[in-house]
Amino acid sequence: MIPLIFSDSGVEQIIKKIGGSEEVRHHLANLGFTVGGRVTVINSLGGNVIVKVKESRIAINEEMARKIMV
């Protein structure tokens, strides 16, 4: 498992674990990040990451991306 921030762009990954506090995990779940879900890094700019989750593009910061393990 590696943090999402280190995932290669354009490669679909499966979320294996989501870390952080209950509040952080709940926030990420509301955005569509769930264990077993598929996620693709579209681009990484200055620590922020643009990802595709459930047919939506979402920008998250580096701290959040480090909590998502693929």
N, C-alpha and C positions, 0 to 999 in steps of 0.2 A: 504494500500500500504506500502511496505517496500523496502528499497534499496536492490539491487541484492546481495550486499556483505553479507547480513544476510539471504539469501535464503538457504534452505537445499540442500545439494549435491544430485544429482540424481533425483530431482523433477523438472519436466517441468513447467515453469512459462510463463505467458503472460505479455509482456511489456506494462505497462499502461501509463508511462510518462517518458520522457527523459529531464533532466534538464541541466543546464550549459549554457555557451555562445553559440552563433550561430555557431562559429567555432567548438566547442566541439560536438554539436549536429550533425553537418555535418560530422565530422570525424567518429562518432559512426554509423551514417547512412551508410557511405561508408563501414564500417565493417559488416553491416547487422543488426544492432540494430535499429528496427523501431517499433513504437507504434502499438500494435496488433500482433507483431511477437512473436514467441516462443523461449525461451532460457532456457537452462539447465546448472546449475553449475556442472562441472565435478569434480573440485578440487580447494582448496584454500590453497595457500602456502605463508607464510610470507607477507600477504597483497595483493599478486597477486592472481588473480582468472582466472582459465581456464574454459571457457564456450563453450557450443555447440550452434551454431547459424546457421540455414540454412544448416545443414549437414557439417559444418566446425567447427573446434576447434580453439578458439581464446583466447589468454592470454591478460588480461587487468589489469591495476593496481587498487589499492583500491580506489583511487580518482575517476576514471572513473566508477567503479562499484557502487559507492555511488550515482552517477547521474542517474542511470537506476533504475526506480521504477517498481516493479512487484506486 
